């Protein structure tokens, strides 16, 4: 009788950790499945020490998905709802609503460093399932803001910024820790930058909220002749950049806010400024401010080097990509977002929404066609925790 087969050799926990830490961060479902293999593996993956090692090994937070605002028709009544689209397959994302009536009248304004910034509906306005009673056009709109931290599942309602209620404003959220590498800064202090526009005076002013002080501070006014638009901001060092646009002809300029000096300045967009809103800000590989615009079927990329006095405005065109053979479309292409530091641009067409990796020129369809979409990427590391092996986000996911 043949002897029974020998069991496979036992792997020491150190070797198992060396293997698991190399699992790709852009496919968190791998770690989910690994945590279900056995209890020792689950204990290892849920250990905060493993998360610290995993983050240090991979260094760059992966793109887990993106958020955008969509208009929903519920039996002839329209309301706005934030939506999360997962870009990983298979998805470990489960729907979660940490706010009451999160789906009705909420809008995502920004997403950065594992946090999401929302515009919340006015609690004094009547709203119910399937509809919100919005203010009439031209009326001042309250600026109720809320910040949600994915790692803790907690949200913080912010006091209203110290300015008159405005129709034209935008905002951004970021980690408040100086010198942080932003690889795993969840649960810590944060800042919110609020930019309001005074259309009659044609000036803008920023307000900075600190979660540590639980208070707002204001900057001086900056004349611009432009209004804010709800396009994603870009953070580079201590500088944060927003897109401003004119009406009715859409001419773009860039608002630069130096957070260290609390100073505002205006930067002209590169070359032709008439992009009809078809442009986004981005960060380049060398840490400079980048600008992406689509003209016809060509994606044009610029990088700003303020030390180069030979280039007007410091802008230099760094690349032109023909999208005709990369992304299918029938009528028009629009650039609708970028993922900070990842080299990924989002392009929308009448066929769908696509992610384009600028390094490899690889495209991937990530969503169905959507009118007037603006994308806010969600970038974060994910490892299973002790209570659940699922990543959670605050709205219905796909």
PyMOL commands that set and color helices and strands:
alter all, ss='L'
color gray80, all
select helices_A, chain A and resi 13-20+29-35+39-46+48-58+312-314
alter helices_A, ss='H'
color red, helices_A
select strands_A, chain A and resi 63-74+77-86+93-95+107-112+115-120+127-128+131-132+144-149+155-158+169-175+190-198+203-210+215-218+222-223+227-228+234-236+239-245+252-258+263-268+279-283+289-295+298-304+315-322+334-339+344-348+353-357+362-367+376-379+391-393
alter strands_A, ss='S'
color yellow, strands_A
deselect
rebuild
show_as cartoon
